[in-house]
Amino acid sequence: MASAAAAGWLPWYVPALVAMLFAQYAIDSVLRRGQPIASKLGHLCGIANYALVLTLAAEPIIREARLIIDYGAPLMAVFYLAAMGERIRGYLR
């Protein structure tokens, strides 16, 4: 994703948020000794990451892929932030 952002195919904030979400998960795993807080949104974000990579790969072939990326990136950012919030909320319980 970072390469796609560097090439201008993807907004820079998408790979940055993916990295932040993964870092939060990794830190959570260490702090909770391998038992991270379950996050349904986090799991769905992982699935969305695969869909995004496939869409990026299809972009040279399928014209609509560009529209999906352009309109979907801000929605994915909100989705990533919500997953981070869900994990933080788990700490506050």
N, C-alpha and C positions, 0 to 999 in steps of 0.2 A: 504494500500500500504506500509505503514511503516513496518508492520509485515512481508510482503513479502520480503522487502529489508533486514530486520534483519535476515530472514531465508536464504538469498542468492538467492532468486528466481527472484529478480529484482534489477537492479543497484540502488544504494543509491540516485543518482541524480534525478531520476524520482519523488519519493515522495517529495523530497526537492523542485523541481521546481513546483510541484502541490501546495505545501504550499505557495511558493512565489507568484504564480499566484493568488491564493485565497486571500492572504494578500493584494496584489495590488488592487484586485477588492473591497475588504472590505474598504480599505482606500479611494479608489475612490468614493465609495458610501457615505461615511461620508463627504468627502470634497465637493462633488457635491450635497449634501442633498438628497440622495436617487435616484438620476438620474445619474448613472454611465455612462461613455462613452461607447457607443455601440461597441462591439468588435465581429465581425463575427468569427474571429479566436478563440477568447476566448470561444465562444459558441461551436464551433467545438471541442475545447480541452475538454470541459465538456462531450461531447458525447464520445470522445476518451477515457476518464477516465473510463466510464462504460464498453466500449469494452475491455479495459485492465484488469479490475477486472474480467470480464467474462472469458477472456483468462486465467488469473491466476487460476480461479476456475476450468477450463477445463484441466489444465496442467496434473493432475494425470491420466486423461482418454485419452486425445488426444496427441499423441507424437508430432505432428506438432506445438502444442501450445508453446512448449519450443523454437522452431525456431522463431516463431512469436515474442515472448518476447525478445529473444536475438538480433534479427535484427531490431525489431521495437522500442526498447527503445531509441537508439540514434536518430532515426527519430522523435520520440515523443518529445525528449528534444529540438530539433531544432524547432519543431512546438510550444512548450510552450514558448520558447524564442521569437519567431516571434509574438505570441499573446501579450506578455508583451511589445514588441516594438510597436505594433499597438496601445496599450493603451497609452503609453508614447507619441507617435506621436500625439494622440488626444489632449494632454495637450499643445503641442507646436503650435497648430493652433490658 
